[in-house]
Amino acid sequence: MNDERIRNLKRGERGAIISIFAYLFLSALKLTVGQLANSAALRADGLNNLTDTIASIAVLFGLRYSQKPPDADHPYGHWKAEMVASLFTSFIMLAVGLQVFVSAVQSILAGPSDPPGLISAFVGAFAAVCMFGVYTYNKNLSKKINSPSIMAAAKDNWSDAMVSIGTVIGIIGAQFQLYWLDPLTAALVGLLIIKTGWDVFRGAALQLTDGFDENKIEDYRETISKLYDVQKVRNIKARNYGNNTVVDITILVDPSIDIQEAHNTATKVEYALIEQHGVHDVHVHVEPENAEH
């Protein structure tokens, strides 16, 4: 099971590496063309991609650090490093979204400006197509390997595609003297990036503070309650370590059974959760049905 999860993390590295190279290439292209075509929007988009490169490097670091085996300081392993990377990504997205929004408002207040060269619109459109491709790849990959940090990277890819589309709309609008369309679109895109960053932050913070989906808890309870030897599920808790779920459960059994039978029942509970729900590890505490608390 651990070997499979390690292989998934290594597969996740490919998604982060693809994002890094895509961002480096597109940022260089946008900054160069933006300067030559006098497009402030395209230059800002290029700078945005440079910050995204840092976020992707953080995701790659988190995936690699998560693969380290348990040690004296981390007896449960380093799986949560992946969520720390997602949290770092969300901070960058929030900061970039706020910067885009503020800059757009300032441009609206500044009034008309010279329209940029039309080539900048073609570059923006090309960048949007590229980022949609990277987004689709990372989204599908994150679902296959159940990686929250790759899903966060995919959401960042999607936001960047939206930014490029906004850039194209603004540049084309500027050709028709609609100078306000460029900054207005940028402001909307900035709000979109902030929303996406907030969603990523909430998901990462929930896992890092040991929050867990209540619906999944009930699914686990229902699965265990169906086992013949389990009289009752007294308590059940769960938490995530990256893409690994750990469950702590207390079950009540017939007080007349011996220790070996109680052990066998606990093993059945472990197997049921691992096989039916893909749980990484299960800690089962067995008590007699008439035990008092």
Disulfide bonds with the S-S distance in Angstrom:
none
